[in-house]
């Protein structure tokens, strides 16, 4: 559909179908502020908002299978599925766990030329969290004093640097355990060759 984004929140999850409560509108631009505003609407206006029930198949039709410039360039938001059953086509932009951190690597570099130290800058686009544990599957690296606070990155400069020390660091394969403000644990894997600038890949695995 054209215009404002629609926010859908699962209310009842069945075996094959999910009932969503939904709202549309222009909300604050930052992800954390927008989540606060939308959640307030879901809580305060729950009685007034509309619901829609979709099967898993109907939902999956709303996910773009691959980048199609005709569908997803910024001028033509022609959708792929009638997700609100109102005769308009929509597509799903993002599926997000709310009130949770969203960690990415900003950059990484060998901070000592003899390979004894690597620094990684982490950005958190979601809610505040802390890094509580790092497991090394690659080279043995000491990541220093934990926990480390992963601030919310509402400003682009606001990232958190972790520095690992080791002996001739070469292969990074580390699992980062992150605890959010609700006590939930997320696990991220950082993998790659330490001396390749910007080549470390980070994926969320739990």
C-alpha positions as CSV (number, residue, x, y, z in Angstrom):
1,X,0.0,0.0,0.0
2,X,1.0,3.6,-0.4
3,X,1.5,6.0,2.5
4,X,2.0,5.1,6.1
5,X,3.4,1.9,7.4
6,X,1.2,-0.6,9.1
7,X,2.3,-2.1,12.4
8,X,0.9,-5.5,13.2
9,X,1.3,-7.3,16.5
10,X,0.4,-11.0,17.0
11,X,-2.4,-11.3,19.5
12,X,-3.3,-15.0,19.1
13,X,-1.0,-17.5,17.6
14,X,-2.6,-20.7,16.4
15,X,-1.2,-23.8,14.7
16,X,-1.8,-22.5,11.2
17,X,-3.1,-18.9,11.7
18,X,-2.2,-15.8,13.6
19,X,-4.5,-13.1,14.6
20,X,-3.0,-9.6,14.6
21,X,-4.0,-6.3,16.0
22,X,-2.9,-3.5,13.8
23,X,-2.5,0.3,13.5
24,X,-1.1,2.6,10.9
25,X,0.4,6.1,11.0
26,X,3.5,8.1,11.0
27,X,5.4,7.5,14.2
28,X,8.7,8.8,15.5
29,X,11.6,8.1,13.3
30,X,14.0,6.3,15.6
31,X,13.2,2.6,16.1
32,X,13.1,2.7,19.9
33,X,10.9,5.9,20.0
34,X,8.6,4.5,17.3
35,X,8.2,1.2,19.3
36,X,7.3,3.1,22.4
37,X,4.7,5.1,20.6
38,X,3.2,2.2,18.7
39,X,3.1,0.0,21.8
40,X,1.3,2.7,23.7
41,X,-1.4,2.7,21.0
42,X,-1.7,-1.1,21.1
43,X,-2.1,-1.0,24.9
44,X,-4.4,2.1,25.3
45,X,-6.6,1.6,22.2
46,X,-6.7,-2.2,22.1
47,X,-10.5,-2.2,22.2
48,X,-10.8,0.2,19.2
49,X,-8.2,-1.3,16.9
50,X,-9.1,-3.7,14.2
51,X,-7.9,-7.3,13.9
52,X,-7.0,-9.6,11.0
53,X,-6.4,-13.3,11.0
54,X,-3.9,-14.7,8.5
55,X,-2.7,-18.2,7.7
56,X,1.0,-18.8,7.6
57,X,0.7,-19.1,3.8
58,X,-1.0,-15.7,3.5
59,X,1.7,-14.2,5.7
60,X,4.6,-15.7,3.7
61,X,3.1,-14.2,0.5
62,X,3.8,-10.8,2.0
63,X,7.5,-11.4,2.3
64,X,9.5,-10.3,-0.8
65,X,11.3,-13.3,-2.1
66,X,14.1,-11.3,-3.6
67,X,14.9,-7.7,-4.3
68,X,12.7,-6.6,-7.2
69,X,13.4,-3.0,-8.2
70,X,9.9,-2.7,-9.6
71,X,8.4,-3.6,-6.2
72,X,10.8,-2.1,-3.7
73,X,12.3,1.1,-5.0
74,X,11.2,4.1,-3.0
75,X,8.8,5.4,-5.7
76,X,6.6,2.3,-6.3
77,X,5.6,0.5,-3.2
78,X,3.4,-2.0,-5.0
79,X,2.7,-4.8,-2.5
80,X,2.5,-8.5,-3.0
81,X,-0.3,-9.7,-0.7
82,X,-3.7,-8.4,0.7
83,X,-2.5,-8.6,4.3
84,X,-5.3,-6.6,5.8
85,X,-8.0,-8.2,3.6
86,X,-9.1,-4.7,2.5
87,X,-8.3,-5.1,-1.2
88,X,-5.0,-3.3,-1.0
89,X,-1.7,-5.1,-1.6
90,X,1.1,-4.8,1.1
91,X,4.4,-6.3,1.7
92,X,6.3,-7.0,4.9
93,X,9.2,-4.7,5.4
94,X,10.6,-6.2,8.6
95,X,9.8,-8.8,11.3
96,X,11.2,-7.5,14.6
97,X,11.4,-8.7,18.1
98,X,10.4,-5.6,20.0
99,X,11.9,-4.2,23.2
100,X,15.0,-6.2,22.3
101,X,18.6,-5.2,21.3
102,X,19.6,-5.3,17.6
103,X,23.4,-5.6,17.4
104,X,25.6,-5.1,14.3
105,X,29.3,-4.7,13.7
106,X,30.2,-1.2,12.9
107,X,33.9,-2.0,12.1
108,X,36.9,-4.0,13.3
109,X,40.6,-3.5,13.1
110,X,43.8,-5.0,14.4
111,X,44.8,-2.5,17.1
112,X,48.4,-3.9,17.2
113,X,50.4,-4.8,14.2
114,X,51.8,-7.9,15.8
115,X,48.4,-9.5,15.8
116,X,48.1,-9.4,19.6
117,X,45.0,-7.2,19.8
118,X,41.8,-6.7,17.8
119,X,39.1,-4.1,18.4
120,X,35.5,-4.5,17.3
121,X,33.0,-1.6,17.3
122,X,29.4,-2.8,18.0
123,X,26.3,-0.8,17.3
124,X,23.0,-1.4,19.0
125,X,20.0,-0.1,17.1
126,X,17.5,-1.6,19.5
127,X,17.0,-1.5,23.3
128,X,19.8,-1.4,25.8
129,X,21.5,-4.6,26.7
130,X,24.8,-6.0,28.0
131,X,27.4,-8.4,26.6
132,X,27.7,-11.0,29.4
133,X,29.9,-13.7,27.8
134,X,32.1,-14.5,24.8
135,X,32.9,-18.0,23.7
136,X,35.9,-18.5,21.4
137,X,35.6,-21.3,18.8
138,X,38.5,-19.9,16.8
139,X,41.7,-18.4,18.2
140,X,41.8,-18.1,22.0
141,X,41.1,-14.4,22.7
142,X,40.7,-12.6,26.1
143,X,37.9,-10.1,25.6
144,X,38.5,-8.3,28.9
145,X,36.2,-7.5,31.7
146,X,32.5,-8.5,31.2
147,X,29.7,-7.5,31.3
148,X,29.9,-4.6,28.9
149,X,27.0,-2.3,28.5
150,X,25.8,-2.1,24.8
151,X,24.2,1.3,24.8
152,X,21.3,2.1,22.5
153,X,22.6,3.6,19.4
154,X,20.3,6.6,19.0
155,X,23.2,8.7,17.8
156,X,25.5,7.4,15.1
157,X,28.6,8.0,17.1
158,X,27.3,6.0,20.0
159,X,28.8,2.5,19.7
160,X,30.6,0.2,22.1
161,X,34.1,-1.1,21.5
162,X,35.3,-4.4,22.7
163,X,39.0,-5.3,22.5
164,X,40.4,-8.8,22.5
165,X,44.0,-9.8,23.3
166,X,45.7,-12.9,22.2
167,X,48.8,-14.4,20.6
168,X,49.0,-13.8,16.8
169,X,45.2,-13.5,16.4
170,X,44.2,-14.8,13.0
171,X,40.8,-16.5,12.9
172,X,37.8,-15.0,14.8
173,X,34.9,-17.3,15.5
174,X,33.3,-16.0,18.7
175,X,29.8,-16.4,20.2
176,X,28.6,-13.3,22.0
177,X,25.9,-13.7,24.6
178,X,23.8,-10.6,25.1
179,X,21.2,-10.1,27.9
180,X,18.5,-7.5,27.4
181,X,16.6,-5.5,30.0
182,X,13.9,-8.3,30.2
183,X,16.6,-10.9,31.0
184,X,16.3,-12.6,27.6
185,X,19.5,-13.9,26.1
186,X,20.4,-13.4,22.4
187,X,23.4,-15.1,20.8
188,X,25.4,-13.6,18.0
189,X,28.3,-15.2,16.1
190,X,31.3,-13.1,14.8
191,X,33.3,-14.9,12.2
192,X,36.2,-14.1,9.8
193,X,39.9,-13.4,9.4
194,X,41.1,-10.8,11.9
195,X,43.4,-8.9,9.6
196,X,40.9,-8.4,6.7
197,X,39.6,-4.9,7.3
198,X,35.8,-5.0,7.7
199,X,35.5,-8.6,6.7
200,X,34.1,-9.9,10.0
201,X,30.6,-11.2,9.6
202,X,28.1,-11.1,12.4
203,X,24.9,-13.2,12.5
204,X,22.3,-13.6,15.2
205,X,21.8,-17.3,15.8
206,X,19.4,-17.2,18.8
